[in-house]
Amino acid sequence: GAGVSQSPSNKVTEKGKDVELRCDPISGHTALYWYRQSLGQGLEFLIYFQGNSAPDKSGLPSDRFSAERTGGSVSTLTIQRTQQEDSAVYLCASSSERGLVIGGGYEQYFGPGTRLTVT
Amino acid sequence: KNQVEQSPQSLIILEGKNCTLQCNYTVSPFSNLRWYKQDTGRGPVSLTIMTFSENTKSNGRYTATLDADTKQSSLHITASQLSDSASYICVVSARGNNRLAFGKGNQVVVIP
């Protein structure tokens, strides 16, 4: 079936503008994750949605970052008043309770990412 | 300090040769360790997942090892191909926590 999709694939924006990044998870996956990957850095956890539970927002770097997940499916990551340090690849991943990994945790399937450049 | 450290940061190898990538971690209590391959412009794709009781796992020409006592893992690529050029990311999961700790990746370039 279809994998995780993200749009746009690339986004160039001016400093101070707001941007919205979209993630379509694998159908039926109850969990959705947003990560940020800066050049030369490992993936940085941003936010985690699991079913109808309150999202884990502990990774959001500032109040300029927010995310929503509507209807338990599509998610939008919004960055307000973008700064140059926000330039990175934003990756979305989803997982299913059926993808339980022995030992704990779930197999995460990643989208291709959105490359954000703030000029 | 990052909980997952990988070395070497980057590596250039000739097509057909073997290479080994290293991952050291401090994540505790340990749940499982995963190796992902990330091609340029794409999201990471899982190669192997190992739990505490497993010390080796293969996926084609990729073989991962795990020493949970020393908290070290390696990924061995046999008979490298040009398509192996990618970033290889070591990811460790803590027990009781769905969050993952990511290494910065080993950037591998295979040249003909």
Boltz contact constraints between the chains, C-beta under 6 A:
constraints:
  - contact:
      token1: [A, 41]
      token2: [B, 104]
      max_distance: 6.0
  - contact:
      token1: [A, 42]
      token2: [B, 102]
      max_distance: 6.0
  - contact:
      token1: [A, 42]
      token2: [B, 103]
      max_distance: 6.0
  - contact:
      token1: [A, 42]
      token2: [B, 104]
      max_distance: 6.0
  - contact:
      token1: [A, 43]
      token2: [B, 102]
      max_distance: 6.0
  - contact:
      token1: [A, 45]
      token2: [B, 99]
      max_distance: 6.0
  - contact:
      token1: [A, 91]
      token2: [B, 43]
      max_distance: 6.0
  - contact:
      token1: [A, 101]
      token2: [B, 32]
      max_distance: 6.0
  - contact:
      token1: [A, 101]
      token2: [B, 49]
      max_distance: 6.0
  - contact:
      token1: [A, 102]
      token2: [B, 51]
      max_distance: 6.0
  - contact:
      token1: [A, 103]
      token2: [B, 31]
      max_distance: 6.0
  - contact:
      token1: [A, 103]
      token2: [B, 32]
      max_distance: 6.0
  - contact:
      token1: [A, 103]
      token2: [B, 51]
      max_distance: 6.0
  - contact:
      token1: [A, 104]
      token2: [B, 31]
      max_distance: 6.0
  - contact:
      token1: [A, 104]
      token2: [B, 95]
      max_distance: 6.0
  - contact:
      token1: [A, 105]
      token2: [B, 31]
      max_distance: 6.0
  - contact:
      token1: [A, 105]
      token2: [B, 93]
      max_distance: 6.0
  - contact:
      token1: [A, 105]
      token2: [B, 98]
      max_distance: 6.0
  - contact:
      token1: [A, 110]
      token2: [B, 43]
      max_distance: 6.0
  - contact:
      token1: [A, 110]
      token2: [B, 44]
      max_distance: 6.0
  - contact:
      token1: [A, 111]
      token2: [B, 43]
      max_distance: 6.0
  - contact:
      token1: [A, 112]
      token2: [B, 42]
      max_distance: 6.0
  - contact:
      token1: [A, 112]
      token2: [B, 43]
      max_distance: 6.0
  - contact:
      token1: [A, 113]
      token2: [B, 43]
      max_distance: 6.0
